[in-house]
Each structure stands twice: as C-alpha cells, then as structure tokens.
Amino acid sequence: MNDEHILSEYFAENRRMPTYEEMKDLFGVASKNTVAYRVNKLLESGFLIKEGSKLMLAECGYVMRLGTVQAGFPTAADEDVETELMSLDDFLVEKKNATYMLEVQGESMIEAGILEGDMVLVERGRMAR
C-alpha cells in the first residue's frame, strides 16, 4: 500500500489527518524525519496541502458542515461557528472552497421536499433555486 492510499484510508476512517507520530506506525518507519521527508514528497506532488500548520488531503471529497439554516428565510452564513468535516463524493461539489453544508430548520420548504433536519449544500455567491 502506498502513502497516498494509507493516508486516504486513515482520513476516511478518522475524519482527520494522522499526527507525525501516528504516521510513523502507519508508514512502518522509525523516525519522524523519515515521516517529514515522505510528507514533503506528498506536498510536492500535490497530494497533500498545508493550511497553516495543518496537513490536508488536496482532493478529499469533504466539505465543512457550517451549522444550520432556516428554511425559506435567507440569512448570511456565520463563519465563527463550530464546524465539522462531512464526506461527499468528488463529483457532487464543483467549488469545494466555496461550498458548505447546512442543516435545515423549519418547515417552510416541505412542498419542495426539503424537510427539517435535511442537509443542504450551499455554494457561496449563488442564488437559491
């Protein structure tokens, strides 16, 4: 199994990237220097990206679940709320950096088949359809 596959599987199972210490075990190596070397190779290849001090899979098929949205009443998304990473297939979301998942509250969209508790994808800057 290659490093890409190992990290993809770990991320899918744990919803987070492993620490360097955990990568030592996953890669079967003895030193963090070896892990750092392999991580740098994955960064150079574009498989991993770095946001601040955090490593992320470049194409992981995940978007942030930002919070809730009131059905039928447009409001601005509050970016200061606690977030959660939610898994999606790559083909569902064209602009991952501008897409969020919200939980519907209220019943004003029932006739459109959107029920309270449903999850909706919202692309920043697009008008609701």
N, C-alpha and C positions, 0 to 999 in steps of 0.2 A: 504494500500500500504506500502511495507517495504522500508527501507532506500536505499537498492540497486536499487530498481525499481525507486524510486524518483530521485536518482542521475543520473541513466542511462537516464531517460526521459529528465531531465534538460540538460544533456550534449548533447544529440541528438538534442534538440531544440536550444541550445545557443552556441554550439561548444566550450564550456569552462565549467570548474567546478564552482559551486557557491562559493561565499565567505562564511565565517562562519556566517556573519550577514544574508545573504540570506538563509543559511541552517536553521537558527532559524525559519524563516517563513515556509520553505518547510517541516521541521520536526514537526512544531507546538509546539515548545518549547520556553521557556522564556529566557534561558541563554546560553551564548557561552560556558560555562563549560560543559553543557549537550551536546552541539554540539561536543565539543572536545572529550568527552567520547565516543560518538557514532562513530566519525571519527576514534578514536583509535581502536575500536572494528572492524571497516571495514578494517583498516590497518592490524590488527592481522589475520583476516580471509583471507586476500589476495585479497579482492575485490578492495581495493584501494592500490596504491603505492605512494611513495613520491619521487620526484626528486628535490633535493634541498629543497626549501620551497614550491614547487607546488605539489598539490594533483592531481593524475591522476587515471582514471579507469584502472585496470590492464589489462583487456581484453576488449577493446572498439571498435575494428574493424576500427581504424583510422590510417592513415599513414601521414607523413609530405609531403606536396607539396613543393618541394625544389626550383623549378624555371623552366627554360626551357632547352631544349637540341636540338642541331642542328641535323636534320635528316641526317643519312648517315655519320656523322662525329663524331667519339667517342671522348669525352672530359671528364675530371675529373669533378665531381660534386663540386661546390663551396659551402662549408658549412657555409660561412659567409653571405649568402643572407637571405632576409626576407622569413620566412616560413609561411605556412598555413596548418591547420589540415583538411584533406579530409576524408570523411567517406567511408568505404569499409565493405563488409561482411567478417566475420572472416575467412571463408574458402578460400578466394581469395589469402591471403598472409600468407605464411608459416613462414617467418622470419621478423616480423614487425620491429624489431630494425635495420635491415639491408636493409629495403625497403623504397624507395622514389618514389614520383610521379613527373613526369616532363612533361611540355607542349612542344610538337614538334614544331620546327620552320624549315621552308624549305620544299622542295618538292621532295627530292631525294628518298623517300620511298613510293611514290604514288603507284608504281606497287605492293608493298606488302600490300596495303590497309591502310597505315599509312599516314594520311594527316596532313597538317599544322593545329595547334590548337588542335589536338588529345592529349589525356593524356596517357602517358605510365608509367608502373610500372617498376622500375629498382631495382634489388637486388644487393647490393654492393658485388663485388667479382665474379659475374657471367659474363661470356662472352655473348655478344648479340647474339640472334638467329634470 
